[in-house]
């Protein structure tokens, strides 16, 4: 059988690369074609990431060119935060709020009161879960409404009102719990300032982009609104004044006291329960070594801890930088927001069941907003019909 003179069909002077391809072994040719296709797909993917990565913030800036609008309109602030906290930076913003709460324990007037309640030593997990769920119930209303509108553009007003009512119920419950204790107004304001300062600091330091002024204003406005709902006095009226108050109060009030770490240590031990039991002895020294590196030096001293080694601080910074680089250039933006609280109660229990749990579930059958908090303040029955 004669061979077909394949090369004769492709004169060298016309398309010489054809000859080069046909001279290659079939296996080698297949590998090179596959590699070329994969490289092309990767380039296309990276271009798509680049075109979409800033989509959410660009849309918001185009819609609200004046960043001060978030200071004057709570609905705009909630819309902006729904994007920032639930799509753009969910992990860092959640972590920053957890650290904000932790930093309050370095103020002796706060730690002594918390230690006296016994809640931290008896049931740290429940106390942490109650705090998180109350805060989320106050903040998740807009996200619930937007999710529902994507499924039904003509969402009944009754559904909107229900979510707004949940926010009011959570704020009322928070005030009921705090009303049982003699808490200084300055300590309230310091806690409020941490919920504003820490998220801004963490995103600007560790995320794939820094916050726009529109987003900073939205963070301030949301917590300012909550502070007003808690009847706090003398809330700093601007972001800049809130930051200045935070710095001054830290210098004046953060001091070492034995109760600081008596509250802080159970919280760290609770954090370790994220890991399987057999891994906790491995991660425990890592967590305790990292903690001082992510706190402010004044808080480290307040807890009576050793200041972090410079190489640990540097290693953490490198780790966060690599994470931010990978997200910015290799990850598509999140298309659906992360929301932990459910839109509706579980039809079987008529209670709100968290959509996911990081730790062992505190409320496996769901929760009622007015039952969150210390057991001694729990009503006989939930006063709100779901």
DALIN-V708394 format. One record per residue. N is the residue number from 0. RES is the residue in three letters. PHI is phi in whole degrees, 0 to 359 (999 if undefined). PSI is psi in radians with two decimals (none if undefined). NEAR is the number of other ideal C-beta (glycine too) atoms within 8 Angstrom. Layout:
# DALIN-V708394
n: {N | N}
res: {RES | RES}
phi: {PHI | PHI}
psi: {PSI | PSI}
near: {NEAR | NEAR}
This chain:
# DALIN-V708394
n: {0 | 1 | 2 | 3 | 4 | 5 | 6 | 7 | 8 | 9 | 10 | 11 | 12 | 13 | 14 | 15 | 16 | 17 | 18 | 19 | 20 | 21 | 22 | 23 | 24 | 25 | 26 | 27 | 28 | 29 | 30 | 31 | 32 | 33 | 34 | 35 | 36 | 37 | 38 | 39 | 40 | 41 | 42 | 43 | 44 | 45 | 46 | 47 | 48 | 49 | 50 | 51 | 52 | 53 | 54 | 55 | 56 | 57 | 58 | 59 | 60 | 61 | 62 | 63 | 64 | 65 | 66 | 67 | 68 | 69 | 70 | 71 | 72 | 73 | 74 | 75 | 76 | 77 | 78 | 79 | 80 | 81 | 82 | 83 | 84 | 85 | 86 | 87 | 88 | 89 | 90 | 91 | 92 | 93 | 94 | 95 | 96 | 97 | 98 | 99 | 100 | 101 | 102 | 103 | 104 | 105 | 106 | 107 | 108 | 109 | 110 | 111 | 112 | 113 | 114 | 115 | 116 | 117 | 118 | 119 | 120 | 121 | 122 | 123 | 124 | 125 | 126 | 127 | 128 | 129 | 130 | 131 | 132 | 133 | 134 | 135 | 136 | 137 | 138 | 139 | 140 | 141 | 142 | 143 | 144 | 145 | 146 | 147 | 148 | 149 | 150 | 151 | 152 | 153 | 154 | 155 | 156 | 157 | 158 | 159 | 160 | 161 | 162 | 163 | 164 | 165 | 166 | 167 | 168 | 169 | 170 | 171 | 172 | 173 | 174 | 175 | 176 | 177 | 178 | 179 | 180 | 181 | 182 | 183 | 184 | 185 | 186 | 187 | 188 | 189 | 190 | 191 | 192 | 193 | 194 | 195 | 196 | 197 | 198 | 199 | 200 | 201 | 202 | 203 | 204 | 205 | 206 | 207 | 208 | 209 | 210 | 211 | 212 | 213 | 214 | 215 | 216 | 217 | 218 | 219 | 220 | 221 | 222 | 223 | 224 | 225 | 226 | 227 | 228 | 229 | 230 | 231 | 232 | 233 | 234 | 235 | 236 | 237 | 238 | 239 | 240 | 241 | 242 | 243 | 244 | 245 | 246 | 247 | 248 | 249 | 250 | 251 | 252 | 253 | 254 | 255 | 256 | 257 | 258 | 259 | 260 | 261 | 262 | 263 | 264 | 265 | 266 | 267 | 268 | 269 | 270 | 271 | 272 | 273 | 274 | 275 | 276 | 277 | 278 | 279 | 280 | 281 | 282 | 283 | 284 | 285 | 286 | 287 | 288 | 289 | 290 | 291 | 292 | 293 | 294 | 295 | 296 | 297 | 298 | 299 | 300 | 301 | 302 | 303 | 304 | 305 | 306 | 307 | 308 | 309 | 310 | 311 | 312 | 313 | 314 | 315 | 316 | 317 | 318 | 319 | 320 | 321 | 322 | 323 | 324 | 325 | 326 | 327 | 328 | 329 | 330 | 331 | 332 | 333 | 334 | 335 | 336 | 337 | 338 | 339 | 340 | 341 | 342 | 343 | 344 | 345 | 346 | 347 | 348 | 349 | 350 | 351 | 352 | 353 | 354 | 355 | 356 | 357 | 358 | 359 | 360 | 361 | 362 | 363 | 364 | 365 | 366 | 367 | 368 | 369 | 370 | 371 | 372 | 373 | 374 | 375 | 376 | 377 | 378 | 379 | 380 | 381 | 382 | 383 | 384 | 385}
res: {UNK | UNK | UNK | UNK | UNK | UNK | UNK | UNK | UNK | UNK | UNK | UNK | UNK | UNK | UNK | UNK | UNK | UNK | UNK | UNK | UNK | UNK | UNK | UNK | UNK | UNK | UNK | UNK | UNK | UNK | UNK | UNK | UNK | UNK | UNK | UNK | UNK | UNK | UNK | UNK | UNK | UNK | UNK | UNK | UNK | UNK | UNK | UNK | UNK | UNK | UNK | UNK | UNK | UNK | UNK | UNK | UNK | UNK | UNK | UNK | UNK | UNK | UNK | UNK | UNK | UNK | UNK | UNK | UNK | UNK | UNK | UNK | UNK | UNK | UNK | UNK | UNK | UNK | UNK | UNK | UNK | UNK | UNK | UNK | UNK | UNK | UNK | UNK | UNK | UNK | UNK | UNK | UNK | UNK | UNK | UNK | UNK | UNK | UNK | UNK | UNK | UNK | UNK | UNK | UNK | UNK | UNK | UNK | UNK | UNK | UNK | UNK | UNK | UNK | UNK | UNK | UNK | UNK | UNK | UNK | UNK | UNK | UNK | UNK | UNK | UNK | UNK | UNK | UNK | UNK | UNK | UNK | UNK | UNK | UNK | UNK | UNK | UNK | UNK | UNK | UNK | UNK | UNK | UNK | UNK | UNK | UNK | UNK | UNK | UNK | UNK | UNK | UNK | UNK | UNK | UNK | UNK | UNK | UNK | UNK | UNK | UNK | UNK | UNK | UNK | UNK | UNK | UNK | UNK | UNK | UNK | UNK | UNK | UNK | UNK | UNK | UNK | UNK | UNK | UNK | UNK | UNK | UNK | UNK | UNK | UNK | UNK | UNK | UNK | UNK | UNK | UNK | UNK | UNK | UNK | UNK | UNK | UNK | UNK | UNK | UNK | UNK | UNK | UNK | UNK | UNK | UNK | UNK | UNK | UNK | UNK | UNK | UNK | UNK | UNK | UNK | UNK | UNK | UNK | UNK | UNK | UNK | UNK | UNK | UNK | UNK | UNK | UNK | UNK | UNK | UNK | UNK | UNK | UNK | UNK | UNK | UNK | UNK | UNK | UNK | UNK | UNK | UNK | UNK | UNK | UNK | UNK | UNK | UNK | UNK | UNK | UNK | UNK | UNK | UNK | UNK | UNK | UNK | UNK | UNK | UNK | UNK | UNK | UNK | UNK | UNK | UNK | UNK | UNK | UNK | UNK | UNK | UNK | UNK | UNK | UNK | UNK | UNK | UNK | UNK | UNK | UNK | UNK | UNK | UNK | UNK | UNK | UNK | UNK | UNK | UNK | UNK | UNK | UNK | UNK | UNK | UNK | UNK | UNK | UNK | UNK | UNK | UNK | UNK | UNK | UNK | UNK | UNK | UNK | UNK | UNK | UNK | UNK | UNK | UNK | UNK | UNK | UNK | UNK | UNK | UNK | UNK | UNK | UNK | UNK | UNK | UNK | UNK | UNK | UNK | UNK | UNK | UNK | UNK | UNK | UNK | UNK | UNK | UNK | UNK | UNK | UNK | UNK | UNK | UNK | UNK | UNK | UNK | UNK | UNK | UNK | UNK | UNK | UNK | UNK | UNK | UNK | UNK | UNK | UNK | UNK | UNK | UNK | UNK | UNK | UNK | UNK | UNK | UNK | UNK | UNK | UNK | UNK | UNK | UNK | UNK | UNK | UNK | UNK | UNK | UNK | UNK | UNK | UNK | UNK | UNK}
phi: {999 | 276 | 277 | 277 | 287 | 303 | 295 | 295 | 283 | 232 | 306 | 303 | 289 | 272 | 227 | 297 | 292 | 296 | 297 | 297 | 295 | 288 | 280 | 279 | 294 | 305 | 296 | 297 | 298 | 296 | 297 | 292 | 295 | 299 | 298 | 295 | 296 | 297 | 296 | 295 | 296 | 297 | 298 | 298 | 299 | 297 | 292 | 295 | 302 | 297 | 285 | 256 | 304 | 258 | 301 | 296 | 291 | 295 | 296 | 293 | 293 | 290 | 286 | 234 | 296 | 265 | 296 | 289 | 299 | 292 | 283 | 256 | 229 | 295 | 294 | 296 | 300 | 293 | 297 | 296 | 291 | 300 | 282 | 294 | 278 | 249 | 237 | 279 | 228 | 298 | 292 | 293 | 293 | 295 | 298 | 294 | 290 | 297 | 290 | 300 | 298 | 298 | 294 | 296 | 289 | 274 | 261 | 304 | 295 | 280 | 294 | 295 | 294 | 296 | 294 | 294 | 290 | 79 | 295 | 285 | 276 | 278 | 209 | 298 | 299 | 293 | 297 | 295 | 293 | 299 | 299 | 296 | 293 | 297 | 297 | 292 | 297 | 285 | 252 | 271 | 305 | 298 | 298 | 300 | 297 | 294 | 297 | 294 | 291 | 292 | 273 | 217 | 299 | 260 | 299 | 300 | 299 | 299 | 292 | 296 | 298 | 298 | 291 | 296 | 293 | 299 | 300 | 293 | 296 | 295 | 295 | 297 | 296 | 300 | 293 | 297 | 294 | 294 | 295 | 279 | 235 | 268 | 259 | 293 | 299 | 297 | 293 | 302 | 296 | 295 | 298 | 299 | 296 | 295 | 291 | 261 | 289 | 297 | 301 | 298 | 296 | 293 | 295 | 294 | 270 | 238 | 268 | 284 | 207 | 273 | 289 | 280 | 301 | 302 | 288 | 298 | 297 | 294 | 300 | 299 | 297 | 299 | 285 | 299 | 296 | 295 | 301 | 297 | 294 | 271 | 63 | 286 | 259 | 58 | 292 | 307 | 280 | 223 | 300 | 298 | 290 | 294 | 297 | 294 | 301 | 302 | 297 | 293 | 294 | 300 | 297 | 274 | 247 | 283 | 217 | 288 | 206 | 304 | 291 | 303 | 282 | 296 | 269 | 292 | 298 | 300 | 292 | 294 | 297 | 296 | 301 | 292 | 290 | 297 | 266 | 302 | 305 | 290 | 263 | 297 | 299 | 282 | 277 | 302 | 296 | 293 | 297 | 292 | 282 | 283 | 310 | 299 | 284 | 254 | 268 | 284 | 307 | 293 | 285 | 302 | 294 | 297 | 274 | 75 | 266 | 283 | 297 | 291 | 288 | 305 | 292 | 291 | 300 | 295 | 296 | 295 | 299 | 296 | 300 | 293 | 296 | 296 | 299 | 298 | 298 | 296 | 297 | 295 | 254 | 235 | 245 | 290 | 294 | 291 | 268 | 237 | 288 | 270 | 227 | 271 | 280 | 279 | 291 | 230 | 291 | 296 | 297 | 281 | 251 | 60 | 231 | 282 | 252 | 308 | 287 | 204 | 229 | 276 | 253 | 302 | 302 | 276 | 235 | 298 | 262 | 102 | 225 | 251 | 304 | 283 | 263 | 292 | 116 | 304 | 301 | 291 | 258 | 282 | 289 | 300 | 223 | 293 | 285 | 248 | 280 | 265}
psi: {2.29 | 2.55 | 2.60 | 2.16 | 1.32 | -0.72 | -0.39 | -0.37 | -0.23 | 1.48 | 2.46 | -0.63 | -0.31 | -1.16 | 1.44 | -0.43 | -0.42 | -0.73 | -0.72 | -0.70 | -0.76 | -0.34 | -0.21 | 2.70 | 2.54 | -0.74 | -0.80 | -0.71 | -0.74 | -0.71 | -0.76 | -0.68 | -0.77 | -0.77 | -0.70 | -0.73 | -0.78 | -0.73 | -0.70 | -0.74 | -0.69 | -0.76 | -0.75 | -0.77 | -0.80 | -0.62 | -0.66 | -0.76 | -0.79 | -0.66 | -0.44 | -0.33 | -0.66 | 0.29 | -0.86 | -0.83 | -0.60 | -0.68 | -0.72 | -0.73 | -0.60 | -0.66 | -0.65 | 1.35 | -0.44 | 1.88 | -0.34 | -0.22 | -0.53 | -0.39 | -0.45 | -0.24 | 1.91 | -0.54 | -0.70 | -0.75 | -0.74 | -0.67 | -0.78 | -0.78 | -0.52 | -0.59 | -0.86 | -0.85 | -0.45 | -0.22 | -0.83 | -0.91 | 0.85 | -0.72 | -0.87 | -0.72 | -0.68 | -0.76 | -0.70 | -0.62 | -0.67 | -0.72 | -0.59 | -0.79 | -0.74 | -0.68 | -0.44 | -0.42 | -0.19 | 0.06 | 2.00 | -0.66 | -0.50 | -0.84 | -0.63 | -0.72 | -0.78 | -0.69 | -0.64 | -0.51 | -0.46 | -0.06 | -0.59 | -0.58 | -0.51 | -0.80 | 1.35 | -0.72 | -0.78 | -0.70 | -0.76 | -0.73 | -0.73 | -0.77 | -0.82 | -0.76 | -0.67 | -0.80 | -0.71 | -0.66 | -0.56 | -0.43 | -0.30 | -0.09 | -0.83 | -0.73 | -0.72 | -0.80 | -0.75 | -0.68 | -0.73 | -0.64 | -0.48 | -0.51 | -0.55 | 1.77 | -0.48 | 0.93 | 2.21 | 2.53 | -0.52 | -0.61 | -0.71 | -0.80 | -0.63 | -0.74 | -0.68 | -0.63 | -0.63 | -0.69 | -0.75 | -0.67 | -0.72 | -0.73 | -0.70 | -0.73 | -0.72 | -0.76 | -0.62 | -0.77 | -0.85 | -0.51 | -0.29 | -0.15 | 2.70 | 1.53 | 2.30 | 2.47 | -0.64 | -0.67 | -0.67 | -0.87 | -0.63 | -0.74 | -0.77 | -0.73 | -0.62 | -0.62 | -0.26 | -0.84 | -0.79 | -0.83 | -0.74 | -0.79 | -0.80 | -0.75 | -0.82 | -0.45 | -0.62 | -0.14 | 3.08 | -0.23 | 2.83 | 2.81 | 2.48 | 2.78 | -0.59 | -0.73 | -0.68 | -0.77 | -0.63 | -0.74 | -0.82 | -0.83 | -0.71 | -0.83 | -0.52 | -0.74 | -0.73 | -0.72 | -0.72 | -0.71 | -0.40 | 0.03 | 0.62 | 2.56 | 2.62 | 0.74 | 2.19 | 2.26 | -0.09 | 2.85 | -0.79 | -0.74 | -0.56 | -0.73 | -0.73 | -0.72 | -0.77 | -0.80 | -0.79 | -0.76 | -0.65 | -0.82 | -0.63 | -0.58 | -0.39 | 1.98 | 2.78 | 2.41 | 2.50 | -0.58 | -0.37 | -0.92 | -0.40 | -0.46 | -0.67 | -0.74 | -0.83 | -0.54 | -0.72 | -0.71 | -0.63 | -0.71 | -0.65 | -0.33 | -0.12 | -0.50 | 2.64 | 2.63 | -0.71 | -0.28 | -0.21 | -0.69 | -0.46 | -0.78 | -0.36 | -0.92 | -0.51 | -0.82 | -0.79 | -0.46 | -0.59 | -0.61 | -0.91 | -0.43 | -0.35 | -0.06 | 2.87 | 2.58 | -0.63 | -0.57 | -0.65 | -0.78 | -0.67 | -0.56 | -0.10 | 0.43 | 2.83 | 2.49 | 2.55 | 2.65 | 2.43 | -0.65 | -0.51 | -0.78 | -0.76 | -0.72 | -0.71 | -0.75 | -0.73 | -0.74 | -0.80 | -0.62 | -0.77 | -0.70 | -0.83 | -0.71 | -0.78 | -0.76 | -0.79 | -0.71 | -0.26 | -0.14 | 2.36 | 2.67 | 2.69 | 2.30 | -0.41 | 2.45 | 2.62 | 2.04 | 2.25 | -0.63 | 2.49 | 2.75 | -0.70 | 2.72 | 2.76 | 2.20 | -0.40 | -0.66 | -0.23 | 0.57 | 2.71 | 2.11 | 2.08 | 2.46 | -0.38 | 2.77 | 2.30 | -0.65 | -3.13 | 2.32 | 2.28 | -0.58 | 1.31 | -0.46 | 0.07 | 3.04 | 2.76 | 2.39 | -0.73 | -0.05 | -0.17 | 2.47 | -3.03 | 2.48 | -0.58 | -0.28 | 0.13 | 2.26 | 2.76 | -0.74 | 2.67 | 2.15 | -0.06 | 2.24 | 2.29 | none}
near: {2 | 3 | 4 | 4 | 6 | 7 | 7 | 5 | 5 | 11 | 4 | 6 | 4 | 6 | 6 | 8 | 6 | 8 | 11 | 8 | 8 | 9 | 5 | 9 | 5 | 6 | 6 | 8 | 10 | 8 | 8 | 9 | 8 | 8 | 8 | 8 | 8 | 8 | 8 | 8 | 8 | 8 | 8 | 8 | 8 | 10 | 8 | 9 | 12 | 8 | 7 | 9 | 12 | 7 | 9 | 10 | 12 | 8 | 8 | 13 | 10 | 6 | 5 | 11 | 4 | 5 | 10 | 7 | 10 | 15 | 9 | 6 | 8 | 8 | 7 | 12 | 15 | 12 | 10 | 14 | 15 | 13 | 13 | 15 | 12 | 12 | 14 | 11 | 9 | 11 | 6 | 12 | 13 | 9 | 9 | 13 | 12 | 8 | 12 | 14 | 11 | 10 | 12 | 12 | 14 | 13 | 14 | 11 | 9 | 12 | 16 | 10 | 11 | 12 | 12 | 6 | 9 | 7 | 10 | 13 | 8 | 5 | 6 | 11 | 11 | 9 | 10 | 11 | 11 | 11 | 9 | 9 | 12 | 14 | 10 | 10 | 14 | 12 | 10 | 11 | 13 | 12 | 11 | 12 | 12 | 10 | 11 | 11 | 9 | 5 | 5 | 6 | 4 | 4 | 10 | 6 | 6 | 6 | 10 | 10 | 8 | 8 | 13 | 9 | 8 | 11 | 12 | 8 | 12 | 14 | 12 | 8 | 13 | 11 | 11 | 10 | 10 | 9 | 6 | 6 | 7 | 4 | 8 | 7 | 9 | 8 | 13 | 12 | 15 | 16 | 12 | 14 | 14 | 13 | 11 | 15 | 12 | 13 | 14 | 11 | 9 | 14 | 15 | 8 | 7 | 9 | 13 | 7 | 7 | 6 | 11 | 10 | 7 | 13 | 13 | 12 | 14 | 15 | 14 | 13 | 12 | 13 | 11 | 9 | 10 | 11 | 12 | 9 | 8 | 11 | 6 | 11 | 5 | 6 | 11 | 10 | 4 | 7 | 9 | 6 | 9 | 15 | 11 | 9 | 12 | 13 | 8 | 8 | 12 | 11 | 8 | 6 | 12 | 11 | 8 | 8 | 9 | 6 | 11 | 16 | 10 | 12 | 13 | 13 | 8 | 11 | 13 | 11 | 9 | 11 | 8 | 11 | 10 | 6 | 8 | 5 | 5 | 5 | 8 | 11 | 6 | 7 | 10 | 9 | 7 | 8 | 11 | 8 | 10 | 10 | 10 | 11 | 10 | 7 | 13 | 7 | 7 | 10 | 11 | 13 | 11 | 13 | 13 | 8 | 10 | 5 | 7 | 10 | 5 | 6 | 6 | 11 | 10 | 8 | 8 | 11 | 8 | 8 | 8 | 10 | 9 | 8 | 9 | 11 | 9 | 9 | 10 | 10 | 9 | 7 | 8 | 8 | 10 | 10 | 5 | 5 | 11 | 8 | 10 | 9 | 11 | 9 | 6 | 6 | 11 | 12 | 5 | 4 | 8 | 8 | 12 | 12 | 12 | 13 | 7 | 5 | 6 | 4 | 11 | 6 | 7 | 9 | 10 | 5 | 7 | 13 | 11 | 11 | 14 | 10 | 9 | 11 | 10 | 8 | 4 | 4 | 8 | 7 | 7 | 2 | 4 | 9 | 5 | 8 | 2 | 9}
